[in-house]
Amino acid sequence: MQRRVVFTPSGLDGLVEDGVTVLEAARQLGADIDSVCGGRGICGRCQITPSTGVFAKWGVTVTESALSSFAETETNYRAKRALVAGNRLGCAARICGDVVIDVPAISQVHKQIVRKDLDLEPITVDPSFSLYYLTIPEAQLGDSVSAADALANAVAVQHRVRAPQVARRALSTLHSAMAKSDGEVTVAVRHTENLDQIVAAWPGFVDAAYGIAVDVGSTTVAGHLCELLTGEIIGSYGLMNPQIRFGEDLMSRVSYVMMNPGGDAELTKAIRTSLDDLVGNLVANAKISRASVLEITIVGNPIMHHIVLGIDPTPLGMAPFVLATNESVSGWANELDLDLPNASYYVGPCIAGHVGADTAAAILAEGPHRSTEMQLLVDIGTNAEIVLGNTAHQFAASSPTGPAFEGAQISAGQRATAGAIEHVRINRETLEPRLKVIGSSLWSDEPGFAESLGDTAITGICGSGIIEVIGEMYLSGIIDTDGVVRGELAAKSNRIVADDRTFSYLFYEKDETKLYVTQNDVRAIQLAKAALRAGIDLLVEHAGSPVVHDIRLAGAFGAHIDPVYAMVLGLVPDCPVAGVRSVGNAAGAGAVQSLLSRKLRYEMESTVRGV
């Protein structure tokens, strides 16, 4: 006898034989239900919620007897783990009548995950890896030529997927796992278009595997540890790029390589050591082993891309700025000197000589290619990457803004750390400033400000503060439209101070510490702004001068710019303020997306070919 089965929220329905399990019915009808343990009642990933009543939409009436009574495996699971009230295990509950089954998000293989801390759009988890729990009787093992043969066959038979090959590097872990487990093993299988491959094995039941997404910037390296099967971001960590000692900006580092034989190897060693330190911090904080990490995705600008891979970056330091490769690159993590015994690496594709995998990842995260409206995406850092486009066309450019936006080359500039001034307001009449400092939620003229700082001293001003103070100086009339500090205002305020042949603005003074905005500081910001706007205006002109009402500021610096001051200084084209927003680390968000979803990874690779 056949029974009608309807799965929600997918809406899949069909007929199955009476007595089959819900999990088996899902497999037959193509419904999305997870199962790591292969239907043994161990993992709990196949929990479903049966519904009862009259469902006119499908012409089905469901009674409480539509599913079998609780099986022993369900009772045992409920005693040991959390079986959600009203749920059943899909691998144990058998179909005895017409039924409507709801598959909750926690039980979906391709579940949708939203990560607001990275400003991610909702994504459907579809990683490059699956975990399979296997039981191999000793007699069956004896019939096989090898342990590898036994495991590959067991995956195909017990989980009804194509038989995977076994990676040579996995043979040692596979053999030891079999020896320690009395035939109970969990294997990790990596999926590619043409091949499924066992890459790791652990004794017993394992239901979690991890991946790491990394954005390698010129100044900072940021990583995110993700659980591959659930999409959960377990932890994040960042550190300074150690290559700074070879040069603040990219061209300085390329010059170092040109002038010092073996310099490329030095830079490669420095960044790979840093990446391994990043991995170590992420896994230590999460209290997991390095062996449980199965993949690391890496994005970065073309020079970082080449240096991480051990490719000479010097051709990118001179016209015509030819890439060694613009394709994505993958391999085993130990090839990059990373202590990840079971992991592979994926380095995203580049777009052009100075538009790299970080821009490709940012495009994936923000989706100008999915937008009907023209979108301007600007990742502002030492090197600014600019993307303009919509569903019809996407254009990209890179502008060498230099480190001024990040506090370098500014007399009182510093990186965004505790004690750095991040917000400034200037009284239009008195020209007196009020400040906000990283480490305190109070403005400097509010009661308790000094106490809120504790032992933290105000030591400088970071990038967002520089933009605001110069914007405020313009709005207050301290500088004119040419950016000249108006010396005649010294008669009005002692904040305007003579500085050789020019004038400076004193925005902070305490004891021996005095912080100024000098005329040279204003010029440095003007130069950086000019480089940025040249790139933006070039793209806008190339695209036919469209009107842009969607401007997104990305990057560690872009994420903290007040859109109002970006407009005041002309960093971006005129636009309603509501149309300008900060999107955080868009490159990091795209790296996470490409880690958690094969579909999005392929989307990134196909999209960049048309930019």
Buried (B, 14 or more C-beta within 10 A) or exposed (E): EEBBBBBBEBEBBBEBEEEBBBBBBBBBBEBBBBBBBBBBBBBBBBBBBBBBEEBEEBEBBBEEEBBBEBBEBBEEBBEEEEBEEEBBBBBBBBBBBBBBBBBEEEBBBBBEBEBEEBBBBEBBBBBBBBBBBBBBEEEBBEEBEEBBBBBBBBBBEBBEBEBBEBBEBBBEBBBBBBEEBEBBBBBBBBBEEEEBBBBBBBBEBBBBBBBBBBBBBBBBBBBBBBBBBBBBBBBBBBBEBBBBEBBBBBBBBBBBBBEEEEBBEBBBBBBBEBBBBBBBBBBEEBEBEBBBBBBBBBBBBBBBBBBBBBBBBBBBBEEEBEBBEBBBBBEBBBEBBBBBBBBBBBBBBBBBBBBBBBBBBBBBBBBBBBBEEBBBBBBBBBBBBBBBBBEEBBBBBBBBBBBBBBBBBBBBBBBBEBBBBBBBBBEEEEBEBBBBBBBBEBEBEEEEBEEBBEEBEBBBBBBBBBBBBBBBBBBBEBBEEEBBBBBEBBEBBEBBBEBEEBBBBBBBEEEEEEBBBBBBBBBBBBBBBEBBBBBBEBBBEEBEEBEBBBBBBBBBBBBBBBBEBBBBBBBBBEBEEEBBEBBBBBBBBBBBBBBBBBBBBEBBBEBBEEB
